[in-house]
């Protein structure tokens, strides 16, 4: 429950509950969260509320390691299939906050920045759609792998996303051709 309101549960496991937060949920201050099972509720935990809390999907759904990232040709980025510097990639994310649409394109209420090896990656466009194997509407943002003159990125680099002042998790990787 979020602030006393039940949430639709998408999936559960021994150490994780995946639920959908409603679009009208509180976005500042805090909110009480409880979990119920077989009529027994947990103690309430006071959690911060935010207008965005971005997370980049990982290839294995653990939230770390190889990012769920597509190369320009639509294939999954990996150590054996790295992206070329300067090429387009598509990053799959969630938690970007409120979104409106201009035609097929998703426009967030707050600015989005993607960083590859701590270098700003110029954006292309973003959409929201269902992705087989991922839950809910997925934010897909296309960016270019930075290609700086005189600088060669290492083969494995970190990818992070900022939505307003909220930063995605650490530990998401992209492989870059050498």
Secondary structure as the mmCIF struct_conf table of DSSP 4:
data_model
#
loop_
_struct_conf.conf_type_id
_struct_conf.id
_struct_conf.beg_label_comp_id
_struct_conf.beg_label_asym_id
_struct_conf.beg_label_seq_id
_struct_conf.end_label_comp_id
_struct_conf.end_label_asym_id
_struct_conf.end_label_seq_id
STRN STRN1 UNK A 2 UNK A 2
TURN_TY1_P TURN_TY1_P1 UNK A 3 UNK A 4
STRN STRN2 UNK A 5 UNK A 5
STRN STRN3 UNK A 8 UNK A 13
TURN_TY1_P TURN_TY1_P2 UNK A 14 UNK A 15
STRN STRN4 UNK A 16 UNK A 20
HELX_LH_PP_P HELX_LH_PP_P1 UNK A 21 UNK A 22
TURN_TY1_P TURN_TY1_P3 UNK A 23 UNK A 24
BEND BEND1 UNK A 25 UNK A 25
BEND BEND2 UNK A 28 UNK A 29
STRN STRN5 UNK A 30 UNK A 33
STRN STRN6 UNK A 36 UNK A 37
TURN_TY1_P TURN_TY1_P4 UNK A 38 UNK A 39
STRN STRN7 UNK A 40 UNK A 41
HELX_LH_PP_P HELX_LH_PP_P2 UNK A 42 UNK A 44
STRN STRN8 UNK A 45 UNK A 48
BEND BEND3 UNK A 51 UNK A 51
STRN STRN9 UNK A 55 UNK A 56
HELX_LH_PP_P HELX_LH_PP_P3 UNK A 57 UNK A 57
STRN STRN10 UNK A 58 UNK A 58
TURN_TY1_P TURN_TY1_P5 UNK A 59 UNK A 60
BEND BEND4 UNK A 61 UNK A 64
STRN STRN11 UNK A 65 UNK A 66
STRN STRN12 UNK A 67 UNK A 67
STRN STRN13 UNK A 69 UNK A 70
TURN_TY1_P TURN_TY1_P6 UNK A 72 UNK A 73
BEND BEND5 UNK A 74 UNK A 74
HELX_LH_PP_P HELX_LH_PP_P4 UNK A 75 UNK A 75
STRN STRN14 UNK A 76 UNK A 76
HELX_LH_PP_P HELX_LH_PP_P5 UNK A 77 UNK A 77
STRN STRN15 UNK A 78 UNK A 78
TURN_TY1_P TURN_TY1_P7 UNK A 79 UNK A 80
STRN STRN16 UNK A 81 UNK A 81
HELX_LH_PP_P HELX_LH_PP_P6 UNK A 82 UNK A 82
STRN STRN17 UNK A 83 UNK A 83
HELX_LH_PP_P HELX_LH_PP_P7 UNK A 84 UNK A 84
TURN_TY1_P TURN_TY1_P8 UNK A 85 UNK A 86
STRN STRN18 UNK A 88 UNK A 94
STRN STRN19 UNK A 99 UNK A 102
TURN_TY1_P TURN_TY1_P9 UNK A 103 UNK A 104
STRN STRN20 UNK A 105 UNK A 108
BEND BEND6 UNK A 109 UNK A 110
STRN STRN21 UNK A 112 UNK A 116
TURN_TY1_P TURN_TY1_P10 UNK A 117 UNK A 118
STRN STRN22 UNK A 119 UNK A 121
STRN STRN23 UNK A 123 UNK A 130
TURN_TY1_P TURN_TY1_P11 UNK A 132 UNK A 133
BEND BEND7 UNK A 134 UNK A 134
BEND BEND8 UNK A 136 UNK A 136
STRN STRN24 UNK A 137 UNK A 144
HELX_LH_PP_P HELX_LH_PP_P8 UNK A 145 UNK A 146
TURN_TY1_P TURN_TY1_P12 UNK A 149 UNK A 150
BEND BEND9 UNK A 155 UNK A 155
STRN STRN25 UNK A 156 UNK A 163
TURN_TY1_P TURN_TY1_P13 UNK A 164 UNK A 165
STRN STRN26 UNK A 166 UNK A 167
BEND BEND10 UNK A 170 UNK A 170
STRN STRN27 UNK A 172 UNK A 175
STRN STRN28 UNK A 176 UNK A 176
#
